[in-house]
């Protein structure tokens, strides 16, 4: 994940998992989406985990997220 998007910081991923602004389960596969505001990016970061809620599957700045 961090190799694919080197501008992301590990602490941002941890923050999203520990204190998300919003969390929701994807009905189709059970993966969990976590959003957190990242001031340095000036947008919300979406972190997608597997069903266990800890294994990060994907993470990216979410341009379409509306709080």
C-alpha positions as CSV (number, residue, x, y, z in Angstrom):
1,X,0.0,0.0,0.0
2,X,2.6,2.5,1.0
3,X,4.8,1.5,-1.9
4,X,2.0,2.2,-4.3
5,X,1.2,5.6,-2.7
6,X,4.4,6.8,-1.0
7,X,2.8,10.2,0.0
8,X,0.6,8.4,2.5
9,X,1.8,8.1,6.1
10,X,1.4,5.1,8.3
11,X,0.2,7.2,11.2
12,X,-2.7,8.4,9.0
13,X,-3.8,4.8,8.4
14,X,-3.6,4.1,12.1
15,X,-5.6,7.2,12.9
16,X,-8.3,6.1,10.4
17,X,-8.6,2.7,12.0
18,X,-8.6,4.0,15.6
19,X,-10.6,7.2,15.3
20,X,-12.5,7.3,12.0
21,X,-14.9,10.1,11.1
22,X,-17.2,7.5,9.6
23,X,-17.0,3.7,9.2
24,X,-19.2,1.5,7.1
25,X,-19.3,-2.1,5.9
26,X,-19.4,-2.8,2.2
27,X,-22.4,-5.1,1.7
28,X,-21.0,-6.9,-1.3
29,X,-17.8,-8.3,0.3
30,X,-17.8,-7.4,4.0
31,X,-14.8,-5.1,3.7
32,X,-14.9,-2.0,6.0
33,X,-14.4,1.6,4.9
34,X,-12.9,4.1,7.3
35,X,-12.7,7.8,6.6
36,X,-10.6,10.4,8.5
37,X,-9.8,14.0,7.7
38,X,-6.2,14.7,6.9
39,X,-5.3,18.3,7.2
40,X,-2.2,18.1,5.2
41,X,-4.1,16.6,2.2
42,X,-7.1,18.9,2.7
43,X,-9.4,16.0,2.2
44,X,-10.7,12.8,3.7
45,X,-8.6,9.6,3.5
46,X,-10.5,6.4,2.8
47,X,-8.9,3.3,4.3
48,X,-10.4,0.0,3.3
49,X,-9.8,-3.0,5.5
50,X,-10.6,-6.7,5.2
51,X,-13.5,-8.1,7.3
52,X,-11.2,-8.2,10.4
53,X,-11.0,-4.4,10.5
54,X,-7.2,-4.4,10.8
55,X,-5.7,-5.7,7.5
56,X,-5.5,-2.7,5.2
57,X,-6.6,-3.5,1.6
58,X,-6.5,0.0,0.1
59,X,-6.1,3.6,1.1
60,X,-6.5,6.8,-0.9
61,X,-7.7,10.4,-0.7
62,X,-11.4,10.3,-1.4
63,X,-12.4,13.2,-3.6
64,X,-16.1,12.2,-3.6
65,X,-16.7,11.7,0.1
66,X,-19.3,14.1,1.6
67,X,-19.4,14.4,5.4
